Amino acid sequence: MGDQINRTLPPDPAGWEEIPLAHWWNLGRKLLRLLGIALITSAAIILVTLLYLKSRPLPPPPIGITTQLVDREGDVLDQLDAGEHRDLVHLGKLPRSLVNATLAAEDQHFFEHRGFSLRGIFRATLVNLKEGRVAQGASTITQQLARNLYLTHDRTWSRKWKEAILTTQLELHFTKPSILEMYLNKIYYGHGAYGVERASHLYFHKPAQSLTLAESAMLAGIPRGPGYYSPLSNPVRAKKRQELILDRMVSTGAITRQQATQAKQASLTYGPPPQPTPARAPWFRDYVIHSAIKEYGLSESQVRSGGLKIFTTLDSRRQHAAEKAFARYIPRGMEGALVSMDPKTGAILAMVGGSDYHQSQFNRVFAHRQPGSTFKPLLYLAALEQGYTPLTRFNSQPTAFQFNGETYAPTNYHNHYFHRPITMLEAIAASDNIYAVHTLLETDAQQTTSLGRRMGIQSPLQAVPSLALGTSPVQPMEMAKVYATLANSGVQNAPYGIDHIIDAEGRTIGRHIHRATPIIPKAESFVMTQLLKKVFEPGGTAHSVQRMIARPVFGKTGSTEWDSWLSGYTPELETTLWLGYDRGKRIPAGTSRITHSLWGSYMKEALAHTPVTHFSPPKGVTSAIVDPMTGSLASSACPQREKVWFLQGSEPTQLCSAHTPSGSSREKIHSLWERIKKWWNG
């Protein structure tokens, strides 16, 4: 048993062998070699990682810059953004006091580190341990920029890892001044203001380059907590933050103690947060955005937050006149659409797409509605092309037409008929439906649909008898194109709302190219224009408008059970107006009077500063003094004498033989009585 106990005892220390020093030396060398390999491997990994990150392009920094829309005079019409109100400013234009205040507030060692501040991390750790809570962050300006540019604010390890990678990439791809400039243009300053330029205007109503030291320190303190440190919401807390930043600027040597004291004592005046103003011409704005995307190939983000300046065609004075007329005349619940353009260029000068943009953003300028009799000029143009004249006659009486084996029996408005043959002149003035269907069936409906497509109507047109009465739905914009073509002597200019676009660097990236397309001969356009003048004369369907506008106007009214229209023009301005309801509700009696009053009110104001001009007769037309009752050249005995324009060669050549001097007095009395009845029924 003793032997067993002895075997369990440790050997005699005296018998231990001393490990040679060389052994320790060799072991140390091995450890150093392993450490060196580890360091070299780590350095290689870091180098490869940095090279990889350097080779990987960063996504374009998505700093949205406010896009401006300006009217034809260069005045700001509206400002677009993607939810962030921002104006871009270059670092070189900012005061040094603002840059230094920002560095003092957010990252004192910004120009010394490579994206991460070990000193800041250590300091924040000590403060947080002392406070027992997260009292101080250690994010550098580069880290904040990476987070604000590309990431959410979720507190997850995955987000922190992405932030570290993006921070490193930002430092590899951009210079320090570039990073600082992006930060100052991106960061949020509260009350909807992104970027220091917009913040400067918000709080101090001045550009950032004009900020004082006191103002700079106040602004620099806000991003840490835009709601917490806003001088508008929490002036006492904001003041303490400003003073802290001024003290830090002293400690970094950016300013002297005396400068800090003066800045602390400086009185700062703040304006109230700007109230949102109602958008001007909101339907036109939406149309311009759509045009910039569709016609100029820009993305929606480019348009809304690309810092563009879009020069539009809008005439703000005329736009205001249109909106004022809508507010004055349209009854509650009714909708409308107005588009007004320069027929010589196609430039859209005013656009209203409804009664209340906040209730409905749908632009009814592009709604499909039955045009009613406003379609008839296309029908009569097709007839003129086929040899008809302003004196061509058809009976105005209840008529049942046969078409493709079926009966079509239209009626006139209020069942009013002349009960005699009438001319195209009379039919246009009175908007006679029977005459219109006669004309369509005699001239072939396909001729009218073909002309409609040439004139700019892309909506489907059905070649049926009711086409003469405007039953095929079209857009108000399409009818505006038709009438603007007539106003421009048969030459069409495509409607447009954008003149040109410049980018944030001042480069022109798009410009409207003017293209004029002859559609119908000038002679036919002129004759039709003279016919459309009858609509506004006594007995015409829009005679009340002429009392509002002290100049000749030309156009056509139209009405259906659901729609009321007026399309008309002068040589300088074309305007199409539609009134009705959105959901198939019939318009009440008297809506046409509202339409005429609204159109006339707008045109009166829109043309107030425009000299009166006239359409000049082109080659290929001739005039004659005729008796409209007989269609012959008027004699001295004719009770009615009227100057009528014709396509050359289609004018009457025979002198009226129906009237003699002896019967002229009775006929004059009869004619006067007929005109009185027409005026009374008008």
C-alpha positions in Angstrom: 0.0 0.0 0.0 2.9 2.3 0.7 4.2 1.7 -2.8 0.9 2.7 -4.2 0.9 5.9 -2.1 4.4 6.7 -3.3 3.4 6.3 -6.9 0.8 9.0 -6.5 3.1 11.6 -5.1 4.7 14.1 -7.5 8.3 13.6 -8.3 11.0 15.3 -6.3 11.3 18.9 -7.5 15.0 18.4 -7.2 14.7 16.1 -10.1 13.0 18.6 -12.5 14.9 19.6 -15.6 15.1 23.3 -16.5 13.7 24.3 -20.0 16.4 25.8 -22.0 16.1 29.5 -23.0 16.4 28.5 -26.6 13.2 26.6 -26.3 11.4 29.8 -25.2 13.1 31.7 -28.0 11.9 29.2 -30.6 8.4 29.3 -29.2 8.3 33.1 -29.3 9.5 33.1 -32.9 6.7 30.7 -33.9 4.2 32.9 -32.2 5.5 36.0 -33.8 5.5 34.2 -37.2 1.9 33.2 -36.7 1.0 36.7 -35.6 2.8 38.1 -38.6 1.0 35.7 -40.9 -2.3 36.7 -39.2 -1.5 40.4 -39.6 -0.5 40.0 -43.2 -3.6 37.9 -43.9 -5.8 40.4 -42.2 -4.1 43.3 -44.1 -4.6 41.3 -47.4 -8.2 40.7 -46.6 -8.8 44.4 -45.7 -6.9 45.4 -48.9 -8.9 43.0 -51.1 -12.1 44.2 -49.4 -11.3 47.8 -49.9 -10.4 47.2 -53.5 -13.6 45.2 -54.0 -15.7 48.0 -52.4 -13.8 50.6 -54.5 -14.6 48.6 -57.7 -18.3 48.3 -56.8 -20.1 51.5 -57.9 -22.3 53.1 -55.3 -25.9 53.7 -56.3 -26.4 57.4 -57.4 -26.9 59.4 -54.3 -30.7 59.9 -54.3 -30.7 63.5 -53.0 -33.9 64.8 -54.4 -33.8 68.4 -55.5 -37.0 70.5 -55.9 -38.1 70.9 -59.5 -39.6 74.2 -60.5 -42.4 74.8 -63.0 -42.4 78.3 -64.3 -45.0 80.0 -66.5 -44.4 81.7 -69.8 -43.2 84.9 -68.0 -40.7 83.0 -65.9 -42.6 83.2 -62.7 -42.7 80.1 -60.5 -45.9 78.3 -61.0 -45.3 75.3 -58.7 -42.5 73.3 -57.1 -42.3 69.5 -57.3 -40.6 67.1 -55.0 -40.8 63.5 -53.8 -42.0 64.4 -50.4 -38.7 66.3 -49.5 -38.7 70.0 -50.0 -35.1 70.7 -50.9 -32.9 73.2 -52.9 -29.4 72.2 -53.8 -26.5 74.4 -52.7 -22.8 74.0 -53.4 -20.4 73.8 -50.4 -18.3 76.7 -51.7 -21.3 79.0 -51.4 -21.9 78.2 -47.8 -20.4 80.5 -45.0 -17.5 79.0 -43.2 -19.4 79.5 -39.9 -22.1 77.1 -41.0 -19.6 74.4 -42.0 -17.6 74.7 -38.8 -20.8 74.7 -36.7 -21.9 71.5 -38.4 -18.6 69.8 -37.8 -18.6 71.0 -34.1 -22.1 69.6 -33.7 -21.8 66.3 -35.5 -18.3 65.3 -36.2 -15.3 67.3 -35.0 -12.7 64.9 -36.5 -14.5 64.5 -39.8 -11.4 65.5 -41.9 -9.2 63.1 -39.9 -11.0 59.7 -40.0 -11.9 57.5 -42.8 -15.6 57.1 -42.1 -15.4 55.7 -38.5 -14.2 57.6 -35.5 -12.6 55.2 -32.9 -12.2 58.2 -30.6 -15.9 59.0 -30.9 -16.9 55.4 -30.3 -14.7 55.2 -27.2 -16.0 58.6 -25.9 -19.7 57.6 -26.5 -19.2 54.2 -24.8 -17.9 55.9 -21.7 -20.7 58.5 -21.6 -23.3 55.8 -22.2 -21.9 53.5 -19.4 -21.8 56.5 -17.0 -25.4 57.5 -17.8 -26.7 53.9 -17.9 -28.5 54.7 -21.2 -27.7 55.6 -24.8 -27.0 59.2 -24.1 -24.6 59.9 -27.0 -24.1 58.4 -30.4 -20.9 57.9 -32.2 -22.0 58.2 -35.8 -19.8 60.2 -38.1 -21.1 62.5 -40.8 -20.3 59.8 -43.4 -22.2 57.2 -41.4 -25.2 59.6 -41.1 -25.1 60.3 -44.8 -25.0 56.6 -45.7 -28.0 56.0 -43.4 -30.0 58.9 -44.8 -29.1 58.2 -48.5 -29.6 54.5 -48.7 -31.0 52.9 -45.5 -33.9 52.9 -43.1 -33.4 53.8 -39.4 -34.1 50.2 -38.1 -31.8 49.2 -35.3 -30.8 45.8 -36.6 -27.4 44.1 -37.1 -28.1 43.7 -40.8 -28.7 47.5 -41.2 -25.6 48.3 -39.2 -23.5 46.0 -41.4 -24.9 47.6 -44.5 -24.2 51.0 -43.0 -20.6 50.1 -42.4 -20.1 48.9 -46.0 -21.8 51.9 -47.5 -19.8 54.3 -45.2 -16.6 52.7 -46.4 -17.7 53.0 -50.0 -18.6 56.7 -49.6 -15.2 57.4 -48.2 -13.6 55.5 -51.1 -15.6 57.1 -53.9 -16.0 60.7 -52.7 -13.8 63.4 -51.3 -14.4 64.8 -47.9 -15.8 68.1 -49.2 -18.2 66.1 -51.5 -19.4 64.0 -48.6 -20.0 67.1 -46.5 -21.8 68.9 -49.3 -24.1 65.9 -49.8 -24.8 65.7 -46.1 -25.7 69.4 -45.9 -28.1 69.0 -48.8 -29.7 65.8 -47.6 -30.1 66.1 -43.8 -33.6 66.9 -42.3 -34.0 70.2 -40.5 -37.6 69.9 -39.4 -40.9 71.4 -40.6 -40.6 69.7 -44.0 -37.3 71.3 -44.8 -34.5 69.1 -46.2 -31.1 70.5 -46.8 -29.5 73.6 -45.3 -30.7 76.0 -48.1 -34.4 75.2 -47.6 -33.9 75.3 -43.8 -32.3 78.7 -44.0 -35.3 80.1 -45.9 -37.7 78.3 -43.5 -36.2 79.6 -40.2 -34.5 82.9 -41.2 -36.1 83.8 -44.6 -32.7 84.2 -46.3 -30.3 82.0 -48.4 -27.8 79.9 -46.5 -24.9 81.9 -47.8 -26.1 84.9 -45.9 -26.3 83.2 -42.5 -24.6 84.8 -39.5 -22.5 82.8 -37.0 -25.4 82.8 -34.5 -27.8 81.6 -37.1 -25.3 79.0 -38.4 -24.9 77.5 -34.9 -28.6 77.4 -34.4 -29.2 75.6 -37.7 -26.3 73.2 -37.0 -28.0 72.0 -33.8 -31.3 71.0 -35.3 -30.5 67.8 -37.2 -29.6 65.9 -34.0 -33.4 66.1 -33.2 -35.4 68.2 -35.6 -38.5 68.2 -33.4 -36.6 68.4 -30.1 -34.2 71.3 -31.1 -36.5 73.3 -33.4 -36.3 77.0 -32.4 -39.9 77.3 -33.6 -41.2 74.5 -31.4 -38.7 74.6 -28.5 -36.9 77.9 -28.4 -35.3 77.4 -25.0 -33.9 74.0 -25.7 -32.7 75.2 -29.2 -30.9 78.1 -27.6 -29.0 75.8 -25.1 -28.0 73.6 -28.0 -26.8 76.6 -30.0 -24.6 77.8 -27.0 -23.2 74.3 -26.6 -22.1 74.3 -30.3 -20.6 77.7 -30.0 -18.5 76.5 -27.1 -17.4 73.5 -29.1 -16.4 75.8 -31.9 -14.2 77.7 -29.4 -12.6 74.5 -28.2 -11.8 73.4 -31.8 -10.3 76.8 -32.6 -12.9 77.6 -35.2 -13.9 80.9 -33.5 -12.7 83.0 -30.5 -14.4 83.2 -27.1 -15.4 86.8 -27.9 -17.1 85.7 -31.2 -18.9 83.0 -29.3 -20.1 85.4 -26.6 -21.3 87.9 -29.3 -23.2 85.1 -31.1 -24.8 83.9 -27.9 -26.1 87.4 -27.2 -27.3 88.0 -30.8 -31.0 88.3 -31.1 -32.5 85.9 -33.7 -35.8 86.5 -35.5 -37.7 83.6 -36.8 -40.6 83.6 -39.2 -43.6 81.2 -38.7 -43.5 78.0 -40.7 -44.7 78.7 -44.2 -48.3 77.6 -44.8 -48.9 75.5 -47.8 -50.4 77.5 -50.6 -53.0 76.0 -53.0 -51.4 74.8 -56.2 -51.8 77.0 -59.2 -53.2 75.4 -62.3 -53.0 71.9 -60.7 -54.5 70.0 -63.7 -52.0 71.8 -66.0 -49.2 70.8 -63.6 -50.2 67.2 -63.8 -50.4 67.5 -67.6 -46.9 68.9 -67.7 -45.5 66.1 -65.5 -47.1 63.5 -67.8 -45.7 65.3 -70.9 -42.2 65.4 -69.4 -42.3 61.7 -68.8 -44.0 60.6 -72.0 -42.5 63.1 -74.5 -39.1 63.8 -73.0 -38.3 60.3 -71.7 -37.7 61.4 -68.1 -38.5 59.2 -65.1 -41.0 60.4 -62.6 -38.3 60.8 -59.9 -36.3 62.9 -62.3 -39.3 65.2 -62.9 -40.3 65.4 -59.3 -37.0 65.6 -57.5 -34.3 66.1 -60.1 -33.8 69.8 -59.6 -35.2 70.6 -63.1 -36.6 73.9 -64.2 -39.5 73.3 -66.6 -40.5 76.3 -68.6 -44.2 75.9 -69.5 -46.5 77.7 -71.9 -49.0 78.7 -69.2 -50.3 82.3 -69.2 -51.0 82.9 -65.5 -53.3 85.9 -66.2 -55.5 83.8 -68.5 -55.3 80.8 -66.1 -56.6 83.0 -63.3 -59.4 84.3 -65.6 -60.4 80.7 -66.3 -60.4 79.6 -62.7 -62.3 82.8 -61.7 -65.0 82.1 -64.3 -65.3 78.5 -63.1 -65.7 79.6 -59.5 -68.3 82.2 -60.5 -70.5 80.2 -62.9 -70.4 76.5 -62.3 -73.2 75.2 -60.0 -72.3 73.0 -57.0 -71.8 69.4 -58.1 -71.4 70.1 -61.8 -68.0 69.5 -63.5 -66.3 71.2 -66.4 -63.2 71.4 -68.5 -61.6 74.3 -70.3 -58.5 74.4 -72.5 -57.3 77.6 -74.2 -54.5 77.7 -76.6 -52.6 79.9 -79.1 -53.7 78.6 -82.5 -50.5 79.9 -84.2 -48.2 77.8 -82.0 -50.3 75.2 -80.2 -49.1 76.6 -76.8 -51.6 75.8 -74.0 -52.3 79.1 -72.2 -54.9 77.9 -69.7 -56.3 74.6 -68.5 -59.0 73.7 -66.0 -59.9 70.1 -65.5 -62.7 70.2 -63.1 -64.5 72.3 -60.4 -62.4 71.3 -57.4 -58.9 69.6 -57.7 -59.0 68.5 -54.0 -62.2 66.6 -54.6 -61.1 65.0 -57.9 -57.8 65.2 -59.7 -59.2 63.7 -62.9 -58.5 66.0 -65.8 -61.7 66.2 -67.8 -59.9 68.0 -70.6 -59.1 64.4 -71.6 -62.5 62.9 -70.7 -64.5 61.3 -73.5 -67.9 63.1 -73.9 -70.4 63.5 -76.7 -69.6 66.7 -78.5 -73.1 67.4 -79.8 -73.3 70.1 -82.4 -69.7 71.3 -81.8 -68.9 68.3 -84.1 -70.9 69.8 -87.1 -68.1 72.0 -88.5 -66.2 68.8 -89.5 -69.3 67.7 -91.3 -69.7 71.0 -93.2 -66.0 71.1 -94.0 -66.3 67.7 -95.6 -69.3 69.0 -97.6 -67.4 72.1 -98.8 -64.6 69.8 -100.0 -67.2 68.0 -102.1 -68.7 71.0 -103.7 -71.4 72.1 -101.3 -71.7 75.9 -100.7 -73.0 78.1 -97.8 -76.2 78.4 -99.8 -76.8 74.6 -100.4 -80.4 73.9 -99.3 -82.2 71.1 -97.5 -85.6 71.0 -95.9 -85.9 71.7 -92.2 -88.9 69.6 -91.1 -89.5 66.3 -89.2 -87.8 63.6 -91.3 -87.3 59.9 -91.1 -84.0 58.9 -92.8 -83.3 55.4 -94.1 -79.8 54.0 -93.5 -78.7 50.4 -94.0 -82.3 49.3 -94.0 -83.1 51.1 -90.7 -85.0 54.2 -89.9 -83.4 57.1 -88.2 -85.6 60.0 -87.1 -83.7 62.8 -85.3 -85.4 65.9 -83.9 -84.4 69.5 -83.6 -83.8 71.2 -80.2 -87.3 72.0 -78.7 -88.8 70.6 -81.9 -88.1 73.9 -83.7 -88.2 73.6 -87.5 -88.2 76.1 -90.3 -90.6 74.0 -92.4 -88.9 75.2 -95.5 -85.6 74.7 -97.4 -82.8 76.4 -95.5 -79.2 77.1 -96.3 -76.0 76.0 -94.6 -75.7 79.5 -93.2 -79.1 79.2 -91.5 -78.4 75.6 -90.4 -75.2 76.5 -88.7 -76.6 79.5 -86.9 -79.7 77.6 -85.7 -77.9 74.3 -85.2 -80.5 72.5 -87.3 -80.1 68.7 -86.8 -82.2 67.7 -89.8 -80.0 69.7 -92.2 -76.9 68.1 -90.6 -78.1 64.5 -91.1 -79.2 65.4 -94.7 -75.6 66.7 -95.3 -73.9 63.6 -93.8 -75.9 61.1 -95.8 -75.6 63.0 -99.0 -71.8 63.4 -98.7 -70.9 60.0 -97.3 -70.2 59.7 -93.5 -66.7 58.2 -94.2 -65.6 61.5 -95.6 -66.4 63.1 -92.3 -64.7 60.5 -90.1 -61.6 60.7 -92.4 -61.5 64.5 -92.0 -62.0 64.1 -88.2 -58.9 61.9 -88.0 -56.9 64.4 -90.1 -57.9 67.2 -87.8 -56.6 65.4 -84.8 -59.5 63.3 -83.4 -58.1 60.0 -82.3 -61.2 58.8 -80.5 -63.3 56.3 -82.6 -65.8 57.9 -84.8 -68.8 55.8 -85.9 -69.9 56.4 -89.6 -73.6 56.4 -88.8 -76.3 59.1 -89.3 -76.1 60.2 -85.6 -72.4 61.2 -86.1 -73.8 64.4 -87.6 -75.2 65.2 -84.2 -72.0 64.5 -82.3 -72.9 61.2 -80.7 -69.3 59.7 -80.9 -67.5 60.7 -77.7 -64.4 62.8 -78.1 -62.0 64.7 -75.7 -62.3 68.4 -75.2 -58.6 68.5 -76.1 -59.4 66.9 -79.4 -62.1 69.5 -80.2 -59.7 72.2 -79.2 -57.3 70.9 -81.8 -60.0 71.0 -84.5 -61.1 74.6 -83.8 -57.5 75.8 -83.3 -56.7 74.4 -86.8 -59.6 76.5 -88.2 -58.3 79.5 -86.3 -54.9 79.1 -87.9 -56.2 79.0 -91.4 -56.2 75.2 -91.7 -52.7 74.6 -90.3 -52.5 72.5 -87.2 -50.0 72.9 -84.4 -49.9 70.1 -81.9 -50.9 71.3 -78.4 -48.0 71.4 -75.9 -47.4 72.7 -72.4 -43.6 72.5 -72.1 -41.4 75.0 -73.9 -38.0 73.7 -72.6 -36.4 72.0 -69.7 -33.1 72.7 -68.0 -31.4 70.4 -65.4 -29.9 71.3 -62.0 -26.6 72.3 -63.7 -28.3 74.7 -66.1 -28.1 72.5 -69.2 -31.0 72.4 -71.6 -32.1 68.7 -71.8 -35.3 69.2 -73.8 -37.0 71.7 -76.0 -40.3 71.8 -77.9 -39.9 71.4 -81.6 -42.5 73.4 -83.5 -44.1 71.5 -86.3 -46.9 73.1 -88.3 -49.0 70.7 -90.4 -51.4 71.9 -93.2 -54.6 70.0 -92.8 -57.2 71.7 -94.9 -56.8 74.4 -97.6 -56.8 78.0 -96.3 -59.8 78.8 -98.5 -62.0 76.1 -97.0 -60.9 77.1 -93.5 -61.7 80.8 -94.2 -65.2 80.0 -95.6 -66.0 77.8 -92.6 -64.8 80.5 -90.2 -67.1 83.0 -91.8 -70.0 80.5 -91.4 -69.2 80.0 -87.7 -69.5 83.7 -87.2 -73.3 83.3 -87.6 -73.5 81.4 -84.4 -72.7 84.6 -82.4 -75.0 86.9 -84.4 -78.7 87.6 -83.6 -80.6 84.4 -84.1 -77.5 82.2 -83.5 -77.3 79.7 -80.6 -74.6 81.8 -78.8 -75.8 85.3 -79.7 -75.6 86.3 -76.0 -71.8 85.9 -76.0 -71.3 88.6 -78.6 -72.7 91.1 -76.2 -69.9 90.2 -73.7 -67.0 90.4 -76.2 -66.4 93.5 -78.2 -64.8 91.8 -81.1 -65.8 89.2 -83.8 -65.7 85.6 -82.4 -66.2 82.3 -84.3 -67.3 78.9 -83.1 -70.0 76.4 -82.4 -72.2 75.4 -79.4 -73.2 71.9 -78.7 -75.5 70.1 -76.3 -76.7 66.6 -75.5 -78.7 65.3 -72.6 -75.5 65.0 -70.6 -73.2 67.6 -72.1 -72.9 71.3 -72.8 -70.1 72.7 -75.1 -68.8 75.8 -76.7 -65.7 75.8 -78.9 -64.7 79.1 -80.4 -61.9 81.3 -81.4 -60.4 84.6 -82.6 -57.2 84.8 -84.7 -55.2 84.9 -81.4 -57.0 82.5 -79.1 -59.0 79.2 -79.2 -61.0 78.0 -76.2 -63.0 74.9 -75.8 -65.3 74.5 -72.8 -67.4 71.5 -71.6 -69.8 71.4 -68.7 -71.7 68.3 -67.3 -71.6 65.6 -64.7 -69.2 62.7 -64.2 -71.7 59.8 -63.7 -74.3 60.0 -66.4 -76.5 62.6 -64.7 -78.5 64.7 -67.2 -77.7 68.4 -67.2 -80.6 70.7 -66.2 -82.3 73.1 -68.5 -80.4 76.4 -68.8 -76.9 74.8 -68.7 -76.2 76.1 -72.1 -76.7 79.7 -70.8 -74.1 78.9 -68.0 -71.7 77.6 -70.7 -72.1 80.7 -72.9 -71.7 83.0 -69.9 -68.6 81.2 -68.6 -66.9 81.0 -72.0 -67.8 84.7 -72.8 -66.5 85.9 -69.4 -63.2 84.0 -69.8 -62.7 85.2 -73.4 -63.5 88.8 -72.5 -60.8 88.9 -69.8 -58.3 86.7 -71.7 -58.4 89.0 -74.7 -58.6 92.3 -72.7 -55.0 93.3 -73.6 -55.0 91.8 -77.1 -55.5 94.1 -80.1 -58.4 93.2 -82.4 -57.3 91.5 -85.6 -59.3 90.0 -88.4 -59.1 87.0 -90.7 -57.9 88.1 -94.1 -59.4 86.4 -97.2 -56.9 84.0 -98.8 -56.5 83.1 -102.4 -59.3 80.9 -103.7 -62.3 82.7 -102.0 -64.7 85.3 -103.3 -67.6 87.1 -101.8 -71.0 88.0 -103.1 -74.0 89.9 -101.9 -76.8 87.4 -102.0 -80.5 87.0 -101.0 -80.3 84.3 -98.4 -83.9 83.3 -98.9 -83.4 82.5 -102.6 -79.6 81.8 -102.8 -79.3 84.1 -105.8 -77.3 87.3 -106.2 -79.3 90.0 -104.5 -81.1 92.7 -106.5 -82.1 96.1 -105.3 -85.6 94.8 -104.6 -84.5 91.9 -102.3 -85.6 92.5 -98.7 -82.6 90.7 -97.3 -79.1 91.2 -98.6 -76.1 89.5 -97.0 -72.4 89.3 -97.8 -71.4 85.6 -98.1 -68.0 84.1 -98.8 -67.6 81.2 -101.2 -64.8 79.0 -102.5 -63.9 80.5 -105.8 -66.1 79.2 -108.6 -69.0 78.1 -106.3 -70.6 81.5 -105.9 -74.0 82.2 -107.4 -74.1 83.9 -110.8 -77.8 84.5 -111.4 -79.6 87.6 -110.2 -82.6 87.1 -107.9 -85.8 87.2 -109.9 -88.2 86.4 -107.1 -88.4 89.9 -105.9 -89.8 92.9 -107.7 -89.8 96.6 -106.7 -93.6 96.5 -106.2 -93.6 93.6 -103.8 -90.5 94.6 -102.0 -92.2 96.5 -99.2 -94.5 93.6 -98.2 -91.5 91.3 -98.4 -89.4 93.5 -96.2 -92.2 93.5 -93.6 -92.4 89.7 -93.8 -88.7 89.5 -93.5 -88.6 91.8 -90.5 -91.3 89.7 -88.8 -89.3 86.5 -89.5 -86.2 88.0 -87.9 -88.2 89.2 -84.9 -89.5 85.6 -84.4 -86.0 84.1 -84.8 -84.6 86.5 -82.3 -87.4 85.8 -79.8 -86.9 82.0 -80.1 -83.1 82.4 -80.1 
